[in-house]
Amino acid sequence: MIYHIAQLQDWEDAVSDHIYICDSLENEGFIHCSNEHQILRIANSFYRGRLDVIILAINEDELHAPLKYEKAIDIDEQFPHIYGPINMMAIKRVAPFNPQPDGSFTNLPLKLTKKYFWQEKSFLELSLPEWESLCDGCAKCCLYKIQDIDTNELFYTNVACKFLDSKTCQCTDYPNRHEIMPSCILLSPDVVDGIDWMPSTCAYRLLSEGKPLAWWHPLVSEDRNATRKLGFSIYNQYIPEQDVNMDKLAEYVIEGFDTRPY
């Protein structure tokens, strides 16, 4: 994990635009980042007394832009530099970064180092409530998909199951979902690794691949409505199956659905 000290306004723009940029990207060609042990020194050197900064924790393995470690001009030490915008899925935690009364930064926000239950247990060790809470409520799994029988390539459509509630983006009969819709797969810890249709933003898929959850996941952001409010769910972005001719489902394929700049 690497870290970036961001101005609050830049972050608010990123939340709106679904991509993070800042002045240094335009002026210097890259976004300045730090390793954990470098953050406080950088904060006290360049942001002392600032009340409008936050820290972004970034997973290098999920960056779309190139990452280079380079020596700083005035410091005999290498720092991580991101040569392009930061895609939102690479950002794993967002924490307020407040200085002491004298303007100095003495401690990292606890949110950066906090351990969550899914980091300390395997899937099989999770309780049922813990397992269920990992769902971020995006409802992308409720979209119909088409798979090419020759290439196995998967295509998402914008047509959703008829049992999806348009107001809550939740199943109208979740406990009996498999009975009322036999094609609805019951996701469980022992089958998650073998399912390839989950979107790249899915918490279950991320964890099964050894990746951290996204910053906007309700359990990380501590906002149960974050997925919908920030546009990461299919809320208001789908058509109920009863409104389309299912024999022509291929006409509703969403190009690049799972390759958006998250």
C-alpha positions as CSV (number, residue, x, y, z in Angstrom):
1,M,0.0,0.0,0.0
2,I,1.2,3.5,-0.8
3,Y,-0.2,6.8,0.4
4,H,-1.1,10.2,-1.1
5,I,-1.9,13.4,0.9
6,A,-4.7,15.0,-1.0
7,Q,-6.4,18.4,-0.8
8,L,-10.1,18.0,0.1
9,Q,-11.3,19.9,-3.0
10,D,-9.3,17.5,-5.3
11,W,-10.9,14.6,-3.5
12,E,-14.4,16.0,-3.8
13,D,-13.8,16.5,-7.5
14,A,-12.6,12.9,-7.8
15,V,-15.7,11.5,-6.1
16,S,-17.8,13.4,-8.6
17,D,-15.7,12.5,-11.6
18,H,-14.8,8.9,-10.6
19,I,-11.1,9.6,-11.2
20,Y,-8.5,11.3,-9.1
21,I,-6.2,14.0,-10.4
22,C,-4.3,16.9,-8.9
23,D,-2.1,19.9,-9.9
24,S,1.2,17.9,-9.8
25,L,0.0,15.6,-12.5
26,E,-0.4,18.5,-14.9
27,N,2.7,20.5,-13.7
28,E,5.1,17.6,-13.1
29,G,3.6,14.7,-14.9
30,F,3.0,12.5,-11.9
31,I,1.1,12.3,-8.5
32,H,3.4,12.4,-5.5
33,C,2.9,9.5,-3.1
34,S,4.7,8.1,0.0
35,N,5.4,4.9,1.8
36,E,3.9,4.6,5.2
37,H,7.1,5.6,7.1
38,Q,7.4,8.7,4.9
39,I,4.0,10.2,5.4
40,L,4.5,12.3,8.6
41,R,7.8,13.7,7.4
42,I,6.2,14.9,4.1
43,A,3.1,16.2,5.9
44,N,5.2,18.3,8.3
45,S,7.4,19.6,5.5
46,F,4.6,20.6,3.0
47,Y,1.2,20.6,4.8
48,R,2.0,21.9,8.3
49,G,-1.1,23.6,9.7
50,R,-3.4,22.6,6.8
51,L,-6.9,21.7,7.7
52,D,-8.0,20.7,4.2
53,V,-6.0,17.6,3.6
54,I,-6.8,13.9,3.7
55,I,-4.8,10.7,3.2
56,L,-5.6,8.2,0.4
57,A,-4.4,4.6,0.8
58,I,-3.7,3.2,-2.6
59,N,-3.2,-0.5,-3.7
60,E,-0.4,-0.4,-6.2
61,D,-1.5,-3.7,-7.8
62,E,-4.8,-2.1,-8.9
63,L,-3.5,1.1,-10.4
64,H,-4.2,1.7,-14.1
65,A,-1.5,4.3,-14.4
66,P,2.2,3.4,-14.3
67,L,4.0,3.6,-10.9
68,K,7.6,4.4,-10.6
69,Y,9.9,4.7,-7.5
70,E,12.1,7.7,-8.0
71,K,14.6,9.7,-5.9
72,A,13.4,13.1,-4.7
73,I,15.3,16.2,-5.6
74,D,16.2,17.3,-2.1
75,I,16.0,14.0,-0.2
76,D,18.2,11.1,-0.7
77,E,15.3,8.7,-0.7
78,Q,13.0,7.1,-3.3
79,F,9.3,7.9,-3.4
80,P,6.4,6.3,-5.4
81,H,5.2,8.4,-8.2
82,I,2.0,7.7,-10.2
83,Y,2.2,8.8,-13.8
84,G,-1.5,9.3,-14.6
85,P,-4.8,9.6,-12.9
86,I,-5.7,7.3,-10.0
87,N,-8.6,5.0,-10.7
88,M,-11.1,4.8,-7.8
89,M,-10.9,1.0,-7.3
90,A,-7.2,1.4,-6.5
91,I,-8.1,3.7,-3.6
92,K,-8.7,1.5,-0.5
93,R,-9.1,3.9,2.4
94,V,-9.8,7.6,2.8
95,A,-9.0,9.2,6.1
96,P,-9.1,12.8,7.5
97,F,-5.7,14.0,8.4
98,N,-5.8,16.6,11.1
99,P,-2.8,18.5,12.6
100,Q,-2.2,19.1,16.2
101,P,-3.0,22.6,17.7
102,D,0.6,23.7,16.8
103,G,0.1,22.7,13.2
104,S,2.2,19.6,13.3
105,F,1.3,16.1,12.2
106,T,2.2,13.5,14.9
107,N,0.1,10.4,14.2
108,L,-1.4,8.7,11.2
109,P,-5.2,8.4,11.2
110,L,-6.4,5.2,12.9
111,K,-8.6,4.4,9.9
112,L,-5.4,3.8,7.8
113,T,-4.2,1.0,10.0
114,K,-7.5,-0.4,11.4
115,K,-8.0,-4.2,11.0
116,Y,-11.3,-5.4,9.8
117,F,-12.9,-8.8,10.5
118,W,-12.4,-10.0,6.9
119,Q,-8.7,-9.3,7.2
120,E,-8.4,-11.6,10.2
121,K,-10.6,-14.5,9.1
122,S,-10.9,-16.7,6.1
123,F,-14.2,-16.9,4.2
124,L,-15.0,-20.2,5.9
125,E,-14.5,-18.6,9.4
126,L,-17.0,-15.8,8.8
127,S,-20.3,-15.9,10.6
128,L,-23.4,-15.6,8.4
129,P,-24.0,-11.9,9.4
130,E,-20.4,-11.1,8.6
131,W,-20.6,-12.9,5.2
132,E,-23.8,-11.1,4.3
133,S,-22.4,-7.7,5.4
134,L,-19.7,-8.0,2.8
135,C,-22.2,-7.4,0.0
136,D,-21.9,-3.7,-1.0
137,G,-25.4,-3.6,-2.4
138,C,-24.4,-2.8,-6.0
139,A,-26.9,-5.3,-7.4
140,K,-24.7,-5.9,-10.5
141,C,-25.1,-9.7,-9.9
142,C,-28.8,-9.2,-10.6
143,L,-28.1,-8.1,-14.2
144,Y,-28.6,-10.7,-16.9
145,K,-25.4,-11.8,-18.6
146,I,-24.6,-13.5,-21.9
147,Q,-21.6,-15.8,-22.3
148,D,-20.0,-16.6,-25.7
149,I,-20.0,-20.4,-25.9
150,D,-16.8,-20.4,-28.1
151,T,-14.7,-17.9,-26.2
152,N,-16.4,-18.0,-22.7
153,E,-16.3,-14.2,-22.8
154,L,-18.9,-12.7,-20.5
155,F,-21.1,-9.8,-21.5
156,Y,-23.3,-7.8,-19.1
157,T,-26.7,-6.4,-20.1
158,N,-28.6,-3.6,-18.5
159,V,-31.6,-5.9,-17.9
160,A,-32.2,-6.9,-14.3
161,C,-34.1,-9.7,-12.6
162,K,-37.8,-9.0,-12.2
163,F,-37.5,-9.5,-8.5
164,L,-35.2,-6.5,-8.0
165,D,-36.7,-3.6,-6.1
166,S,-36.1,-0.4,-8.1
167,K,-36.3,1.8,-5.0
168,T,-33.9,-0.2,-2.7
169,C,-31.8,-2.1,-5.3
170,Q,-32.4,-5.2,-3.3
171,C,-34.2,-8.5,-3.9
172,T,-37.9,-8.4,-3.0
173,D,-37.7,-11.9,-1.6
174,Y,-34.1,-12.4,-0.7
175,P,-34.5,-15.4,1.7
176,N,-36.3,-17.4,-1.1
177,R,-34.4,-16.0,-4.1
178,H,-33.2,-19.4,-5.4
179,E,-36.7,-20.9,-5.2
180,I,-38.4,-18.0,-7.0
181,M,-35.5,-17.7,-9.5
182,P,-33.7,-21.1,-9.9
183,S,-31.0,-19.5,-12.0
184,C,-30.0,-17.2,-9.0
185,I,-26.9,-18.7,-7.6
186,L,-26.6,-18.8,-3.8
187,L,-23.2,-17.3,-3.1
188,S,-21.4,-19.0,-0.3
189,P,-17.8,-19.2,1.0
190,D,-17.3,-22.6,-0.5
191,V,-18.3,-21.7,-4.0
192,V,-17.1,-18.1,-4.5
193,D,-13.7,-19.0,-5.9
194,G,-15.3,-20.9,-8.8
195,I,-17.7,-18.1,-10.0
196,D,-16.4,-16.0,-12.8
197,W,-19.3,-13.7,-13.4
198,M,-19.0,-11.4,-10.5
199,P,-17.9,-7.8,-11.5
200,S,-14.4,-6.6,-10.6
201,T,-15.9,-4.3,-8.0
202,C,-17.6,-7.1,-6.0
203,A,-16.3,-7.4,-2.5
204,Y,-16.5,-11.2,-2.6
205,R,-14.4,-11.3,-5.7
206,L,-11.9,-8.8,-4.4
207,L,-11.3,-10.7,-1.2
208,S,-11.1,-14.1,-3.1
209,E,-8.4,-12.5,-5.2
210,G,-6.5,-11.3,-2.2
211,K,-7.3,-7.6,-2.8
212,P,-8.6,-5.0,-0.2
213,L,-12.1,-3.7,-0.4
214,A,-12.7,-0.4,-2.1
215,W,-12.8,2.9,-0.1
216,W,-16.5,3.3,-0.8
217,H,-17.6,-0.1,0.5
218,P,-20.1,0.5,3.2
219,L,-18.0,-1.3,5.9
220,V,-15.0,0.8,5.1
221,S,-16.6,4.2,4.4
222,E,-19.1,3.6,7.3
223,D,-21.9,4.8,5.0
224,R,-24.5,2.2,4.3
225,N,-25.7,4.1,1.2
226,A,-22.3,4.9,-0.2
227,T,-22.5,2.4,-3.1
228,R,-25.7,3.9,-4.4
229,K,-24.9,7.6,-3.7
230,L,-21.5,7.4,-5.4
231,G,-22.9,5.7,-8.5
232,F,-21.3,2.3,-8.0
233,S,-24.6,0.4,-8.0
234,I,-27.0,-0.2,-10.9
235,Y,-29.6,2.1,-9.2
236,N,-31.6,3.9,-11.9
237,Q,-29.3,2.3,-14.5
238,Y,-31.2,-0.8,-15.5
239,I,-34.3,-2.1,-17.2
240,P,-36.6,-4.6,-15.5
241,E,-36.8,-7.9,-17.4
242,Q,-40.6,-7.6,-17.7
243,D,-40.1,-4.5,-19.9
244,V,-38.0,-6.1,-22.6
245,N,-38.2,-9.0,-25.0
246,M,-35.9,-11.5,-23.4
247,D,-35.5,-13.3,-26.7
248,K,-33.6,-10.2,-27.8
249,L,-31.4,-9.9,-24.7
250,A,-28.2,-9.5,-26.8
251,E,-29.5,-6.0,-27.9
252,Y,-29.1,-4.8,-24.3
253,V,-25.4,-5.7,-23.9
254,I,-23.4,-2.9,-22.1
255,E,-20.1,-2.4,-23.9
256,G,-17.2,-2.1,-21.5
257,F,-19.4,-2.6,-18.4
258,D,-16.6,-4.2,-16.3
259,T,-13.7,-2.1,-17.7
260,R,-14.9,1.3,-16.5
261,P,-12.3,3.5,-14.8
262,Y,-13.2,2.4,-11.3
